[in-house]
Amino acid sequence: MILEHAILPVRPGRESDFEAAMHRARPLIAAQPGFVSLSVQRSLETPNEYLLLVEWDSLEAHTQGFRTSPEYARWRELLHEFYDPFPRVEHFVEISSGTPALP
């Protein structure tokens, strides 16, 4: 499992428009082979910044699948106008999970 992470810096004053666009864009990514889940969260301290977390089956599902698809072109049309500066995307692999054992 791969976790895609990005901080999305949305142009101040465009937050509502961005959230509406993200709602429209969500089905584009959710329909992709290898897609597992998507979470978008808004910062309390910096209200024009959002945390994007996407789980993929593999790195290739994102980089060679979604990013080369017609759906990604539409994703860009819907969302990329909101970012300033453009976000840096990173991919993570889990090394530990679970909750602490109860006594």
N, C-alpha and C positions, 0 to 999 in steps of 0.2 A: 504494500500500500504506500502511496506517495501523497504527501500533503503539500499542495500549492499554497503559498502565502504571499499576500501583497497588502501594503498599506496604500489605500486609494485616497490621494489628496484632491478633494473635490473643490472646484472654484467656489469661494465664499458666496453665499446667496443662491447657489444652484442645488442645494441639498435636496429639496423636494422634487425637483425635476430629475435629479440623479436617481433617487429612490424609485420613482415611477418608471424610469428607463430600466433600472435593474430588475424590476418586477416583470417587465416585458422581455428582458434578455434571459432571464432564468431558464425558461423552457428550452432555449437554444443549446445551452450547455448540458442540461439535464438529459437530453435525448442522445448524447454522444456515447459511443461504445467506450467502456472503461470508466465512465463517470460513476462516482459513488455518492458524493454528497456535496452540498454547497452551503456555506454560512457567510452572511454579510452582517457585520456589527458596526454600529456607530460609536465613535469615541465620546465619552462624557466630557473629557477635558478639552478636546479639540473637535467641536461638533461638525467640522467640514472634513474630517478624516474617518475613513471606514477601513475595517479589517476584512479582507476577503480570504476565506479558507475554502479550498476545493480539494476533496479527496478523489484520487484517481487510482485505478488498478495498477497503472504503471506510468512512468515518465513519458513513454512513447504515446500513450493514450492522449496525453495533453499536447506534447510538442509536435508529434507527427500526425496525430488524429485530429483533435479539435482545431489546432492552429492552422491546419491546411484545409479545413472544411469551409463550405459556403456559409455554414452557420457562424463561424468565427468572423467572417466578413460582416455579417449582419450585427454580431456582438460589438464589433469595433464601431460600426455606424451609430449604434445606440448609446455607447458608453464612453468612447475615448475622447469626445469633445469636452467632457467634464473635468478632466485631470490637468492639474498644474502644480508641480511638474508631473511628467508621466511616471507612473509607479514602477518600481523594481519588483520583479517577480522572482521568487526563490522556491525551490522544491526541497522537501524534507522527508527523511525516512525515519520511522520510529525505532528507537533503541530500547525503550522501556514503556510499559503501560500498566494499567491496573490501579487498584486502590490498596492502601496499606492493609495488612492483615489485622484483623481484630484480635485483641488479647484473649 
